[in-house]
Amino acid sequence: MMRNYKSPAKINLFLKIVDKRSDGYHDIQSIFQLIDLHDEISINLRKDRQINLNSNKKKIIKDNLIFTAIKKFLEYTKLKRIGMDIFLNKNIPIGSGLGGGSSNAAIILMAMNKIYNSNLRASQLKTIANSIGSDVTFFLHGTNAWVEGTGNVITPIYLKPAWFILIHGKHKVSTSKIFSRYRINGHSKNFSYDDYLNNNTRNDLEDVVFELYPSIYQSYKNLSKYGNARMSGSGGTVFLPLSSYNEARKVIRANKNRPFLLYLGHWGVHTPLQALKSDYDELSNIEDHTERVYAAMIKALDRSIEGILDELNIQGLADNTWIIFTSDNGGAGYLGLRYINAPYRGWKLSLFEGGIKVPLIFWKEGISEKEIFERAAHIDIAPTIYALAKEAPEHSVDGIDLFSNSSEAKDRALFWRTGHNKVVIKDGWKLQLSDHPKREWLFNLNNDPTEKVDLSNEIPKKYLNISAKKLHDKKKLKYFRKYLKNTDEINIKYDDLNIAIITPDKDIIPDAETLNPAYIAFDNYEIILKWNRSLRFALAVCTLKNKFKNEL
């Protein structure tokens, strides 16, 4: 069984070099913030004890911290080695100061703890992590943190959601080289959290890095025009926090003469529910307090989007810029807003339509309106962007180009999984399975989009595959007798023919109460479907064939 893990990156919101230790390391102060850039690690167990590491970046395989983490884990636990094939899909730039190697090591430690069922405590994993590298301990915690010592003293902290522009050039920065050039005079004064909040912090290594790597300094200089740019860690990445849509407008202005990608994630409709008093006061017509606050937050979101569109028009970019608007999930049930996902059933963290049905809008000035009726998914965004840009991806990607009108959108099955819940949707049918509690639901979304009628106990599973199930054992037909329209044909012997049980497409539940009859069809049904995907047409041809055959 393949095991898959995400290995996140981090940025240093600041970096203070406090003192040089007798062991050659440095005591630091920093705030580490996790970001959504991540590597992907896949592990498949082998029957022998060989450990293989492969990656999309071949040059990083030798002396990788993944090997170090496995070695240190086995030395600590004194367990025998288990064979593994490990694949590292490297997305975090190497030598970027984003902690990619340390993150990989931490994730491997946690994976080993599960694979070996060793049940090591957090303190024990921390001991192993400290022997690997300074930042490894942080990634074990999985939370934003105030970091001290050599990077091993972790104090989790809450940080407001934020968005960043990151620039990393094609250079691998040597941490050891930078620290060897850095000079500290005695014991430096510690930073406080208030210093950070008041923007009285910096990265102490910037002067050394900028001298050694002029291109990094140039990136820093360019970003500094638009805000408080900083360098992350000792690596080659500089970043600019985007605190509001006004910062986003600055980015548009700065890049108006070249192609750009702007990602702006709004926290405005998420918890905690808090809004500007001015927006709240303008909505005095809403009596319920919680609903009014939420509406004020939406008002702020609308104003932000309006500002982005205005800036594109001001800069003359509206007719040459694609805008994609979407959300990650439906509204949360814990907000206290009963009808937030109405009319759909369910909430965030569920796989009912209220949890997974979200808007997805592609828009550009001058395009004609078009609605896609087949279900789209977030996996379709990347291939659609590639198609709009007339570029081919470097490797295969999931999803389809939504503008191609491909039959794939209609014919494919879509899958979701979260926790103990799994869902598959195909041909308008939606099957949801839950392990805890043990439960299943079946809906026909074509006729019941709000999932009010559970059909899991009404329709036999054997013929729910609407593309038809071939039945070689004619005895199975008796099971379906009460659902079949042409029951007189059951007793006819067709020894050399395949039989399928089918229903007319999209007509299973005409009034959400009555079940439409099913029909039996024979070998020509599957042949017809190879050149005409209409189930109704195939059924009609099959029925007529049998009628003519009997009359002739």
C-alpha positions as CSV (number, residue, x, y, z in Angstrom):
1,M,0.0,0.0,0.0
2,M,1.4,3.4,-1.0
3,R,1.7,5.9,1.8
4,N,1.6,9.6,0.8
5,Y,2.7,12.6,2.9
6,K,3.0,16.3,2.4
7,S,6.2,18.0,3.5
8,P,5.6,21.8,4.0
9,A,7.9,24.7,3.6
10,K,8.3,27.6,6.1
11,I,9.5,31.2,6.0
12,N,11.4,33.1,8.7
13,L,9.4,36.2,9.4
14,F,12.6,37.6,10.9
15,L,15.9,36.1,12.0
16,K,18.0,37.4,14.9
17,I,21.5,35.9,15.5
18,V,21.8,36.1,19.3
19,D,25.2,34.5,20.1
20,K,27.8,32.0,18.9
21,R,28.0,28.8,20.9
22,S,31.0,27.0,22.0
23,D,30.0,24.0,19.8
24,G,30.2,26.3,16.7
25,Y,26.4,26.7,16.3
26,H,24.5,29.9,16.8
27,D,21.6,30.7,19.1
28,I,18.8,32.4,17.2
29,Q,15.4,34.0,17.5
30,S,12.9,33.8,14.8
31,I,9.2,33.2,13.9
32,F,8.7,30.3,11.6
33,Q,5.5,30.4,9.5
34,L,4.3,27.4,7.6
35,I,3.2,28.1,4.0
36,D,1.2,26.0,1.6
37,L,4.2,25.2,-0.7
38,H,5.2,21.6,0.0
39,D,7.1,18.6,-1.2
40,E,5.3,15.2,-1.7
41,I,6.7,12.0,-0.2
42,S,5.4,8.6,-1.3
43,I,6.5,5.4,0.5
44,N,5.9,1.8,-0.7
45,L,7.1,-1.1,1.4
46,R,9.3,-3.8,0.0
47,K,9.6,-7.5,1.0
48,D,13.4,-7.2,1.3
49,R,15.3,-4.7,3.5
50,Q,16.5,-2.4,0.7
51,I,15.7,1.3,0.8
52,N,15.6,3.2,-2.5
53,L,15.1,6.9,-2.8
54,N,14.1,8.5,-6.1
55,S,13.1,12.0,-6.9
56,N,12.1,14.4,-9.7
57,K,15.3,16.2,-8.8
58,K,18.0,13.5,-9.2
59,K,20.9,15.6,-7.9
60,I,19.4,15.8,-4.4
61,I,19.3,12.0,-3.8
62,K,22.9,11.6,-2.5
63,D,23.4,12.4,1.2
64,N,19.8,13.4,1.5
65,L,18.4,14.1,5.0
66,I,15.8,11.4,4.4
67,F,18.5,8.8,4.7
68,T,19.8,10.5,7.8
69,A,16.4,10.5,9.4
70,I,15.9,6.8,8.7
71,K,19.4,6.0,10.1
72,K,18.9,8.0,13.3
73,F,15.4,6.5,13.8
74,L,16.8,2.9,13.5
75,E,19.7,3.7,15.8
76,Y,17.4,5.1,18.5
77,T,14.8,2.4,18.3
78,K,17.2,-0.5,17.6
79,L,14.6,-1.9,15.2
80,K,15.5,-4.0,12.1
81,R,15.3,-2.1,8.8
82,I,12.2,-2.5,6.6
83,G,12.6,-2.3,2.9
84,M,11.1,0.8,1.3
85,D,10.8,2.5,-2.1
86,I,10.6,6.3,-1.4
87,F,9.8,8.9,-4.0
88,L,10.4,12.6,-3.2
89,N,8.5,15.0,-5.5
90,K,10.6,18.1,-4.8
91,N,8.6,21.4,-5.1
92,I,10.5,23.5,-2.5
93,P,13.6,25.0,-4.1
94,I,16.9,23.6,-2.9
95,G,19.0,26.0,-0.8
96,S,16.1,28.5,-0.6
97,G,15.9,29.0,3.2
98,L,12.5,27.5,3.2
99,G,13.4,24.4,5.2
100,G,12.7,21.8,2.6
101,G,15.3,19.3,3.7
102,S,14.5,19.6,7.4
103,S,10.8,19.2,6.6
104,N,11.5,16.0,4.6
105,A,13.4,14.6,7.6
106,A,10.7,15.4,10.1
107,I,8.0,13.9,7.9
108,I,10.1,10.7,7.4
109,L,10.5,10.4,11.2
110,M,6.7,10.6,11.7
111,A,6.2,8.2,8.9
112,M,8.7,5.7,10.3
113,N,6.9,5.9,13.7
114,K,3.7,4.8,12.0
115,I,5.2,2.2,9.7
116,Y,7.1,0.5,12.5
117,N,4.2,0.9,15.0
118,S,6.9,2.0,17.5
119,N,4.6,4.5,19.2
120,L,7.4,6.9,20.1
121,R,6.3,9.9,22.1
122,A,6.7,13.5,20.9
123,S,9.6,14.0,23.2
124,Q,11.4,10.9,21.8
125,L,10.9,12.0,18.2
126,K,12.2,15.4,19.2
127,T,15.4,13.8,20.6
128,I,16.0,12.1,17.2
129,A,15.1,15.4,15.3
130,N,17.7,17.4,17.3
131,S,20.4,14.9,16.2
132,I,19.6,15.5,12.5
133,G,19.4,19.3,12.2
134,S,18.3,22.6,13.8
135,D,14.9,23.1,12.0
136,V,13.8,19.5,12.0
137,T,12.1,19.8,15.5
138,F,9.9,22.7,14.3
139,F,8.4,20.6,11.5
140,L,7.5,17.9,14.0
141,H,5.1,20.3,15.7
142,G,3.3,21.3,12.5
143,T,2.3,24.7,13.8
144,N,3.6,28.3,13.5
145,A,6.1,29.0,16.3
146,W,8.4,31.4,18.1
147,V,11.8,29.7,17.7
148,E,14.9,30.0,19.9
149,G,18.1,28.2,20.8
150,T,19.6,26.6,17.7
151,G,16.1,26.3,16.3
152,N,15.1,23.5,18.7
153,V,13.3,25.5,21.3
154,I,9.7,25.7,20.0
155,T,6.9,27.8,21.3
156,P,3.7,27.5,19.2
157,I,2.0,30.9,18.5
158,Y,-1.1,32.0,16.6
159,L,-0.5,34.1,13.5
160,K,-3.1,35.8,11.5
161,P,-3.5,34.3,8.0
162,A,-1.3,36.0,5.6
163,W,-0.3,35.8,1.9
164,F,3.2,36.2,0.5
165,I,5.0,36.8,-2.8
166,L,8.2,34.6,-2.9
167,I,11.1,35.1,-5.3
168,H,13.8,32.5,-5.6
169,G,16.5,32.5,-8.2
170,K,18.5,29.7,-9.7
171,H,21.1,29.6,-7.0
172,K,21.9,27.3,-4.1
173,V,23.0,29.2,-1.0
174,S,25.5,27.6,1.3
175,T,24.4,28.0,4.9
176,S,27.8,27.0,6.3
177,K,29.6,29.6,4.1
178,I,27.2,32.3,5.2
179,F,27.6,31.7,8.9
180,S,31.4,31.5,8.5
181,R,31.3,35.0,7.1
182,Y,28.9,36.4,9.7
183,R,30.5,38.3,12.6
184,I,28.8,38.9,15.9
185,N,30.2,41.2,18.6
186,G,29.6,39.5,21.9
187,H,26.0,38.8,23.1
188,S,23.4,40.5,21.0
189,K,20.2,42.0,22.4
190,N,17.2,39.7,22.1
191,F,14.2,40.6,20.0
192,S,10.8,40.6,21.7
193,Y,7.4,39.8,20.2
194,D,6.5,43.5,20.5
195,D,9.5,44.2,18.3
196,Y,8.1,41.9,15.7
197,L,4.6,43.4,15.9
198,N,6.1,46.9,15.6
199,N,8.2,45.9,12.5
200,N,11.4,46.5,14.4
201,T,12.9,43.2,13.2
202,R,15.1,42.1,10.3
203,N,17.1,39.1,9.0
204,D,20.6,39.5,10.5
205,L,22.1,37.4,7.7
206,E,20.9,39.7,4.8
207,D,24.1,41.8,4.6
208,V,26.3,38.7,4.2
209,V,24.0,37.0,1.7
210,F,23.5,40.1,-0.4
211,E,27.2,40.6,-0.6
212,L,27.8,37.0,-1.7
213,Y,24.8,36.8,-4.0
214,P,24.1,40.1,-5.8
215,S,21.1,38.6,-7.6
216,I,19.3,37.9,-4.3
217,Y,19.9,41.5,-3.3
218,Q,18.4,42.7,-6.6
219,S,15.2,40.6,-5.9
220,Y,15.1,42.1,-2.4
221,K,15.5,45.6,-3.8
222,N,12.7,45.2,-6.3
223,L,10.3,43.8,-3.8
224,S,11.1,46.5,-1.2
225,K,9.5,49.1,-3.5
226,Y,6.2,47.7,-2.6
227,G,6.4,46.9,1.1
228,N,8.5,45.4,3.8
229,A,10.5,42.7,1.9
230,R,12.6,40.3,3.8
231,M,14.9,37.3,3.3
232,S,13.9,33.9,4.7
233,G,16.5,32.0,6.7
234,S,19.9,31.8,5.3
235,G,18.7,30.9,1.8
236,G,18.0,32.5,-1.5
237,T,14.3,33.4,-1.1
238,V,13.0,36.9,-0.5
239,F,9.4,37.5,0.3
240,L,6.8,40.3,0.6
241,P,3.8,39.9,2.9
242,L,0.5,40.8,1.2
243,S,-1.6,42.2,4.0
244,S,-4.5,43.4,2.0
245,Y,-5.9,43.8,-1.5
246,N,-4.1,47.2,-1.6
247,E,-0.9,45.3,-1.6
248,A,-2.2,43.1,-4.4
249,R,-3.0,46.3,-6.4
250,K,0.7,47.4,-5.9
251,V,1.8,44.0,-7.4
252,I,-0.5,44.6,-10.5
253,R,1.0,48.1,-11.0
254,A,4.5,46.8,-10.6
255,N,4.1,44.1,-13.2
256,K,1.8,45.7,-15.7
257,N,4.4,45.4,-18.5
258,R,5.1,41.7,-18.1
259,P,3.1,38.5,-17.5
260,F,2.3,37.9,-13.8
261,L,0.4,35.5,-11.5
262,L,-1.3,37.0,-8.5
263,Y,-2.8,34.7,-5.9
264,L,-5.0,36.5,-3.4
265,G,-6.7,34.4,-0.7
266,H,-9.3,36.1,1.4
267,W,-9.8,35.2,5.0
268,G,-12.8,37.5,5.1
269,V,-15.5,34.9,5.2
270,H,-13.7,32.5,7.6
271,T,-13.6,32.3,11.4
272,P,-13.3,34.2,13.5
273,L,-16.3,36.2,12.5
274,Q,-15.3,39.9,12.7
275,A,-16.1,42.8,10.5
276,L,-15.5,46.5,10.1
277,K,-18.0,48.5,12.2
278,S,-18.7,50.7,9.1
279,D,-19.8,47.6,7.1
280,Y,-21.8,46.3,10.1
281,D,-23.6,49.5,10.5
282,E,-24.6,49.7,6.9
283,L,-26.5,46.4,7.2
284,S,-28.9,47.4,9.9
285,N,-31.7,45.7,8.0
286,I,-30.3,42.3,9.1
287,E,-31.7,41.5,12.6
288,D,-29.6,38.5,13.5
289,H,-26.2,39.6,14.9
290,T,-24.2,36.6,13.6
291,E,-25.8,36.8,10.1
292,R,-25.2,40.6,10.1
293,V,-21.5,40.2,10.9
294,Y,-21.1,37.5,8.2
295,A,-22.8,39.7,5.7
296,A,-20.5,42.6,6.6
297,M,-17.5,40.2,5.9
298,I,-18.9,39.4,2.5
299,K,-19.3,43.1,1.8
300,A,-15.6,43.5,2.5
301,L,-14.8,40.6,0.2
302,D,-16.8,42.2,-2.6
303,R,-15.0,45.5,-2.1
304,S,-11.6,43.8,-2.3
305,I,-12.6,42.1,-5.6
306,E,-13.9,45.3,-6.9
307,G,-10.6,47.0,-6.1
308,I,-8.7,44.3,-8.0
309,L,-11.0,44.7,-11.1
310,D,-10.7,48.5,-10.9
311,E,-6.9,48.3,-10.9
312,L,-6.8,46.0,-13.9
313,N,-9.0,48.5,-15.8
314,I,-6.9,51.4,-14.7
315,Q,-3.7,49.7,-16.0
316,G,-5.4,48.6,-19.2
317,L,-5.0,44.9,-18.4
318,A,-8.6,43.8,-18.0
319,D,-8.9,42.4,-21.6
320,N,-5.6,40.5,-21.2
321,T,-6.0,39.0,-17.7
322,W,-7.9,35.9,-16.7
323,I,-9.5,36.0,-13.3
324,I,-10.4,32.7,-11.5
325,F,-12.7,32.9,-8.5
326,T,-13.4,29.9,-6.3
327,S,-13.5,28.6,-2.8
328,D,-12.0,25.6,-1.0
329,N,-15.2,24.3,0.7
330,G,-18.8,25.1,1.7
331,G,-19.7,27.1,4.7
332,A,-18.9,25.7,8.2
333,G,-21.7,24.4,10.5
334,Y,-20.0,25.8,13.5
335,L,-20.6,29.4,12.4
336,G,-24.1,29.3,13.8
337,L,-25.7,30.2,10.4
338,R,-28.3,27.5,9.7
339,Y,-28.9,28.4,6.1
340,I,-25.4,29.3,5.0
341,N,-25.3,26.5,2.4
342,A,-29.0,26.5,1.5
343,P,-30.5,24.7,-0.3
344,Y,-27.7,22.1,-0.1
345,R,-27.3,19.6,2.6
346,G,-24.2,19.4,4.8
347,W,-21.3,21.7,5.9
348,K,-17.6,22.1,5.6
349,L,-15.7,18.9,6.5
350,S,-18.6,16.8,5.1
351,L,-18.9,15.3,1.6
352,F,-22.5,16.3,1.1
353,E,-23.1,18.9,-1.6
354,G,-23.1,21.7,1.0
355,G,-19.5,20.8,1.9
356,I,-18.0,20.3,-1.6
357,K,-20.1,22.3,-4.0
358,V,-18.4,25.7,-4.5
359,P,-18.3,28.4,-7.2
360,L,-15.7,28.2,-9.9
361,I,-15.6,31.2,-12.3
362,F,-13.2,31.9,-15.2
363,W,-13.6,35.5,-16.4
364,K,-11.9,37.9,-18.7
365,E,-13.1,41.1,-20.2
366,G,-14.7,40.6,-23.6
367,I,-15.5,36.8,-23.4
368,S,-19.0,35.6,-23.9
369,E,-20.8,33.9,-21.1
370,K,-20.8,30.2,-21.0
371,E,-22.1,27.7,-18.4
372,I,-20.6,24.2,-18.1
373,F,-23.2,21.8,-16.9
374,E,-20.9,18.9,-16.3
375,R,-19.4,18.8,-12.8
376,A,-16.0,20.5,-12.7
377,A,-13.4,20.2,-10.0
378,H,-10.4,22.1,-8.6
379,I,-8.1,19.6,-10.4
380,D,-9.4,21.1,-13.7
381,I,-8.0,24.6,-12.9
382,A,-4.4,23.7,-13.8
383,P,-5.1,22.0,-17.2
384,T,-7.5,24.8,-18.1
385,I,-4.8,27.5,-17.4
386,Y,-2.3,25.5,-19.5
387,A,-4.8,25.5,-22.3
388,L,-5.6,29.2,-22.0
389,A,-1.9,30.0,-22.0
390,K,-1.3,27.6,-25.0
391,E,1.4,25.9,-23.0
392,A,2.0,22.2,-22.4
393,P,2.6,21.0,-18.9
394,E,6.1,19.6,-18.1
395,H,4.5,16.4,-16.7
396,S,1.0,14.8,-16.7
397,V,-1.6,16.6,-14.5
398,D,-5.0,15.4,-13.3
399,G,-8.1,17.1,-14.5
400,I,-9.3,18.4,-17.9
401,D,-9.4,21.6,-19.9
402,L,-12.9,23.0,-19.1
403,F,-13.1,25.0,-22.3
404,S,-12.5,22.1,-24.6
405,N,-16.0,20.7,-24.3
406,S,-14.4,17.3,-24.0
407,S,-16.6,14.3,-23.4
408,E,-14.3,13.5,-20.6
409,A,-16.2,15.9,-18.3
410,K,-19.4,14.0,-18.9
411,D,-18.0,10.5,-18.8
412,R,-15.4,10.6,-15.9
413,A,-15.9,9.6,-12.3
414,L,-14.9,12.1,-9.6
415,F,-13.7,10.9,-6.2
416,W,-13.4,12.6,-2.8
417,R,-12.0,11.3,0.5
418,T,-11.6,12.9,3.9
419,G,-11.2,11.1,7.2
420,H,-13.6,8.2,7.3
421,N,-15.8,9.5,4.4
422,K,-15.5,8.6,0.7
423,V,-17.6,9.8,-2.3
424,V,-17.8,8.9,-6.0
425,I,-19.9,10.8,-8.5
426,K,-20.6,9.5,-12.0
427,D,-23.4,10.0,-14.5
428,G,-25.3,12.0,-11.9
429,W,-25.2,9.3,-9.3
430,K,-23.5,10.0,-6.0
431,L,-22.4,7.2,-3.6
432,Q,-21.1,8.3,-0.2
433,L,-19.6,5.8,2.3
434,S,-18.8,6.4,5.9
435,D,-16.7,4.1,8.1
436,H,-17.5,5.8,11.4
437,P,-20.4,5.4,11.8
438,K,-20.9,2.6,9.2
439,R,-23.3,4.2,6.8
440,E,-23.9,4.7,3.1
441,W,-26.0,7.1,1.0
442,L,-27.0,7.0,-2.7
443,F,-28.4,10.0,-4.5
444,N,-29.4,10.8,-8.1
445,L,-28.2,14.4,-8.4
446,N,-29.8,14.9,-11.7
447,N,-33.2,14.8,-10.1
448,D,-32.3,15.4,-6.5
449,P,-29.5,17.9,-6.3
450,T,-30.1,18.8,-2.7
451,E,-29.7,15.1,-1.6
452,K,-33.1,14.7,0.1
453,V,-33.9,11.2,-1.2
454,D,-31.5,8.4,-0.1
455,L,-31.9,5.5,-2.6
456,S,-29.3,3.2,-1.0
457,N,-32.0,0.8,0.2
458,E,-34.4,1.1,-2.7
459,I,-32.4,0.3,-5.8
460,P,-30.4,-2.9,-6.2
461,K,-26.7,-2.2,-6.3
462,K,-26.2,-4.7,-9.1
463,Y,-27.6,-2.4,-11.8
464,L,-26.8,1.0,-10.5
465,N,-23.8,1.2,-12.9
466,I,-25.7,3.0,-15.5
467,S,-23.3,1.9,-18.3
468,A,-24.9,-1.5,-17.8
469,K,-23.7,-4.6,-16.0
470,K,-23.4,-7.7,-18.2
471,L,-24.9,-10.7,-16.6
472,H,-23.6,-14.0,-17.8
473,D,-25.5,-16.0,-15.2
474,K,-29.1,-15.8,-16.3
475,K,-30.3,-16.9,-12.8
476,K,-29.4,-13.4,-11.5
477,L,-32.2,-12.1,-13.6
478,K,-34.7,-13.4,-11.0
479,Y,-33.3,-10.9,-8.5
480,F,-34.4,-8.0,-10.7
481,R,-37.8,-9.3,-11.7
482,K,-39.8,-6.8,-9.8
483,Y,-37.9,-3.9,-11.4
484,L,-38.0,-5.2,-15.0
485,K,-40.5,-4.0,-17.6
486,N,-40.1,-6.8,-20.1
487,T,-40.2,-9.7,-17.7
488,D,-41.7,-12.0,-20.4
489,E,-38.3,-12.1,-22.0
490,I,-36.6,-13.6,-18.9
491,N,-37.7,-17.1,-19.8
492,I,-36.4,-16.9,-23.4
493,K,-33.2,-18.8,-23.8
494,Y,-30.3,-16.8,-25.2
495,D,-27.5,-19.1,-24.6
496,D,-25.0,-17.4,-26.8
497,L,-25.8,-13.8,-25.8
498,N,-24.8,-11.4,-23.0
499,I,-27.6,-9.7,-21.1
500,A,-27.4,-6.3,-19.5
501,I,-29.9,-4.7,-17.1
502,I,-30.3,-1.0,-17.7
503,T,-32.5,2.0,-16.9
504,P,-33.2,5.1,-19.1
505,D,-30.6,7.7,-18.4
506,K,-31.6,10.5,-16.0
507,D,-35.1,9.1,-15.6
508,I,-34.7,6.9,-12.6
509,I,-36.7,9.1,-10.2
510,P,-39.1,11.3,-12.1
511,D,-40.9,12.6,-9.0
512,A,-38.5,11.6,-6.2
513,E,-41.1,9.0,-5.2
514,T,-41.6,6.5,-8.0
515,L,-38.9,4.2,-9.3
516,N,-38.8,3.8,-13.1
517,P,-38.7,0.3,-14.5
518,A,-35.5,-1.3,-15.7
519,Y,-35.2,-3.2,-19.0
520,I,-33.2,-6.2,-20.1
521,A,-31.2,-5.8,-23.3
522,F,-28.8,-8.0,-25.2
523,D,-25.5,-8.1,-26.9
524,N,-26.1,-5.3,-29.4
525,Y,-26.5,-2.8,-26.6
526,E,-22.8,-2.8,-25.8
527,I,-22.0,-2.5,-29.5
528,I,-24.2,0.5,-30.0
529,L,-22.7,2.3,-27.0
530,K,-19.3,2.2,-28.6
531,W,-20.4,4.7,-31.2
532,N,-23.4,6.4,-29.6
533,R,-23.1,7.2,-25.8
534,S,-26.9,7.8,-25.5
535,L,-28.2,5.1,-23.2
536,R,-31.8,5.9,-24.2
537,F,-30.9,5.5,-27.9
538,A,-29.2,2.1,-27.2
539,L,-32.2,0.9,-25.2
540,A,-34.6,1.9,-28.0
541,V,-32.6,0.0,-30.7
542,C,-32.3,-3.1,-28.5
543,T,-36.0,-3.1,-27.8
544,L,-36.9,-2.6,-31.4
545,K,-34.5,-5.3,-32.5
546,N,-36.2,-7.8,-30.2
547,K,-39.7,-6.7,-31.2
548,F,-38.9,-7.1,-35.0
549,K,-37.2,-10.4,-34.4
550,N,-40.2,-11.8,-32.6
551,E,-42.7,-10.5,-35.2
552,L,-40.7,-11.8,-38.2
